[in-house]
Amino acid sequence: MAVFAVHYVYSEATVPGRDIHRPDHRAWLNSLVDAGTVLTSGPYPDGSGALILVRADDLEAVTTLFENDPFNREGLLTDKRIVEWQPTMGAFVS
């Protein structure tokens, strides 16, 4: 399986909606952590977005999976970028 970096970009305009839907977003992510799909996740300290590392078969699987994120379904992402990432050392090397 490959590792993918999912980059979320947030805007100030979506703060109220993200505050409302954050519990559902985190519950969704936690279910993926429990399943071994999400390796780690967290927001950038400046509030501009978040990074989620995911283990999946291919880009299409990640793209389809992330359509179900409550933040995505509610239109709370300014942008989303998903790229395959090749860790060469450390905790995420298979």
Contacts in CASP RR format, 6 or more apart in sequence:
PFRMAT RR
TARGET T0000
AUTHOR 0000-0000-0000
METHOD contacts of the structure
MODEL  1
MAVFAVHYVYSEATVPGRDIHRPDHRAWLNSLVDAGTVLTSGPYPDGSGA
LILVRADDLEAVTTLFENDPFNREGLLTDKRIVEWQPTMGAFVS
1 55 0 8 1.000
1 56 0 8 1.000
1 57 0 8 1.000
1 94 0 8 1.000
2 55 0 8 1.000
2 56 0 8 1.000
2 57 0 8 1.000
2 58 0 8 1.000
2 84 0 8 1.000
3 39 0 8 1.000
3 53 0 8 1.000
3 54 0 8 1.000
3 55 0 8 1.000
3 84 0 8 1.000
3 85 0 8 1.000
3 86 0 8 1.000
3 87 0 8 1.000
3 92 0 8 1.000
4 53 0 8 1.000
4 54 0 8 1.000
4 55 0 8 1.000
4 56 0 8 1.000
4 59 0 8 1.000
4 62 0 8 1.000
4 82 0 8 1.000
4 83 0 8 1.000
4 84 0 8 1.000
4 85 0 8 1.000
5 51 0 8 1.000
5 52 0 8 1.000
5 53 0 8 1.000
5 54 0 8 1.000
5 82 0 8 1.000
5 83 0 8 1.000
5 84 0 8 1.000
5 85 0 8 1.000
6 51 0 8 1.000
6 52 0 8 1.000
6 53 0 8 1.000
6 54 0 8 1.000
6 62 0 8 1.000
6 66 0 8 1.000
6 80 0 8 1.000
6 81 0 8 1.000
6 82 0 8 1.000
7 49 0 8 1.000
7 50 0 8 1.000
7 51 0 8 1.000
7 79 0 8 1.000
7 80 0 8 1.000
7 81 0 8 1.000
7 82 0 8 1.000
7 83 0 8 1.000
8 49 0 8 1.000
8 50 0 8 1.000
8 51 0 8 1.000
8 52 0 8 1.000
8 71 0 8 1.000
8 77 0 8 1.000
8 79 0 8 1.000
8 80 0 8 1.000
9 48 0 8 1.000
9 49 0 8 1.000
9 77 0 8 1.000
9 78 0 8 1.000
9 79 0 8 1.000
9 80 0 8 1.000
9 81 0 8 1.000
10 18 0 8 1.000
10 47 0 8 1.000
10 48 0 8 1.000
10 49 0 8 1.000
10 50 0 8 1.000
10 76 0 8 1.000
10 77 0 8 1.000
10 78 0 8 1.000
11 78 0 8 1.000
14 75 0 8 1.000
14 76 0 8 1.000
14 77 0 8 1.000
14 78 0 8 1.000
17 74 0 8 1.000
17 76 0 8 1.000
18 25 0 8 1.000
18 71 0 8 1.000
18 76 0 8 1.000
21 70 0 8 1.000
21 71 0 8 1.000
21 74 0 8 1.000
21 76 0 8 1.000
24 70 0 8 1.000
25 69 0 8 1.000
25 70 0 8 1.000
25 71 0 8 1.000
28 68 0 8 1.000
28 69 0 8 1.000
28 70 0 8 1.000
29 38 0 8 1.000
29 41 0 8 1.000
29 52 0 8 1.000
29 69 0 8 1.000
32 38 0 8 1.000
32 54 0 8 1.000
32 65 0 8 1.000
33 41 0 8 1.000
36 55 0 8 1.000
37 54 0 8 1.000
37 55 0 8 1.000
37 56 0 8 1.000
37 65 0 8 1.000
38 52 0 8 1.000
38 53 0 8 1.000
38 54 0 8 1.000
38 55 0 8 1.000
39 53 0 8 1.000
39 54 0 8 1.000
39 55 0 8 1.000
39 92 0 8 1.000
40 52 0 8 1.000
40 53 0 8 1.000
41 50 0 8 1.000
41 51 0 8 1.000
41 52 0 8 1.000
41 53 0 8 1.000
42 50 0 8 1.000
42 51 0 8 1.000
42 52 0 8 1.000
43 49 0 8 1.000
43 50 0 8 1.000
44 50 0 8 1.000
44 51 0 8 1.000
53 85 0 8 1.000
53 92 0 8 1.000
54 62 0 8 1.000
54 65 0 8 1.000
56 62 0 8 1.000
56 65 0 8 1.000
59 82 0 8 1.000
59 84 0 8 1.000
62 82 0 8 1.000
63 82 0 8 1.000
66 72 0 8 1.000
66 80 0 8 1.000
66 82 0 8 1.000
67 73 0 8 1.000
71 77 0 8 1.000
72 80 0 8 1.000
87 93 0 8 1.000
END
